[in-house]
Amino acid sequence: MFTTRPEIAGTFGVVGSTHWLASATAMAVLERGGNAFDAGAAAGFVLNVAEPHLNGPAGDAPIIIHDAKANRQHVICGQGVSPDAMSCASMAALGLDLIPGTGMLPATVPGAFDAWTTMLRNWGTWELADVMEFAIGYATNGIHLVPRVPATITNVKPLFEQEWPTSAEVWLPGGNVPEAGKLFRRPALAAFWQRLLKEAVGSTREARIDAARNAFYRGFAAEAIGRFYANNELLDSSGRRHRGQLTADDMARWAAPIEDPVSVDYHGHTLLKCGPWSQGPAFLQQFALLKGFDLAAMDTMGSEFIHTVIECSKLAFADREAYYGDPDFVQVPLSTLLSESYNAERRKLVGHTASLELRPGQIPGFNATVDHNAESRLPMLYSDPGAGEPTVARLGVSGGDTCHVDVIDRWGNMVSATPSGGWLQSSPVIPELGFPISTRGQMFWTTPGLPNSAAPRKRPRTTLSPSMVLRDGKAWMSFGTPGGEQQDQWQPVMLLRMLHHGMNIQQSIDLPNFHTEHWPSSFWPRVARPGKVVIEGQYGAAVLQELLDRGHRAELGPDWSEGRLSAARLEADGQMFAGANPRGMQGYAVGR
């Protein structure tokens, strides 16, 4: 079949990511003798500059790695925790039944920097200064602006001008929206990174990296964040002004945990994901359900395949809503949720017609509470919070903008990372630092007693979901995508096409994809659209009609609109392959 670009092949190293500059940066590191962990970190910092509407220096970054020397996989949890002051009670005291999606109140401890530097410290070989050289160069000298960046700035320009002056200072130079295709400089960000490196003093490489981490989390950066959040009350998506809860002490007491991935076996492959502080296990649950269907006999461009995958995703994500949360705080029945017996029973719920219900499984000893009223919040996305203020649509509300990077090096090390958060549009810039803070706290519920209820120093159940697969026990492929709720809908489709239909990475990425919005979104205002299915335009009217006939509230989206996947794989003969998404004309795979 025709593909938009080749699935690239090599034996030295390969990279796939959501931006060509991140891919080229990682490849440059590999060419200069660095390993996948050095290269992944360098790409991550470049993404901060290249895609500021999708991630930032104070965002989040869950990472799955394969350490070839030890033949082990690890999760680096780059999802920071809530402030000590955040709780259901503190939100109720403010008169809030939802945590806002923008502004200062939803801030969590920024996890990305510690995740990248932990990976670099423990598994990399390069100095932090060398890894950051690429990003600092772009921040200092300017980076090519892709069209979505100025489009995002245009959307929130009134908010910046009227309510968030520190953001206007960075994103509206001279009062103007920067022009697509031109170079855009970030001098304050460059100065921050350079100061960080000046404080990275120590007798060993590891000590120097630790000194930079300390400067970020226990030094001048944390102090600047704490001051700004204590001294300002700014408008957010609730239509009101709130002071931030994040403090320097919250920053000082956190470091990125290193964990084992969770897994499920599927047709000779072991699928690896982050734990239930993420939505990753919902990916695994879908495959546990799909085991019982003859997917190889289904046309992946046909309605039967779409229907089957969608109905299984509804069941898996209903369980996400009922049971997932930070396992440091709540018991998550993951062994049951991934078990053969549980999924055999759940699989019986998949019928010929679409379900319009949110149906979590019932597990003895657990209360499966889900929000059945999420559809009623749809008008909040379009309401006007007050005279003279920006509408909610212009308050920086974002539904899961994210990046992804995959790297494999000549030694067989692998990185799958999904950085996000700290979006330019979603929280005000810290003036001394030149960047905003993650707003991932919006993913907590304010109702007490739920697995994902707000509580001090707790991880919100993030949508960020990197993936890795073992084949016959050996590391085979890393992959992922931006997309919020869609991350663990687009990724299964890609993998199913590869495993059951013999497609390569680029073929499975290029073919059209789909998603449902059946369950409550993780993003403010937590809206659900029961039964809604969006299929990419290339599927055509006949497939759409077949889905409508089955009872799906289906619609045909634009061509080339579903998914931003990238992936890299290592075969038994030593060949490496990679592919990246053509949609949006930013993603690229490189290698040799």
Order of alpha helices (4+ residues) and beta strands (2+ residues): beta-beta-alpha-alpha-beta-beta-alpha-alpha-alpha-beta-alpha-alpha-beta-alpha-alpha-alpha-beta-beta-alpha-beta-beta-beta-alpha-alpha-alpha-alpha-beta-beta-beta-beta-alpha-alpha-beta-beta-alpha-beta-beta-beta-beta
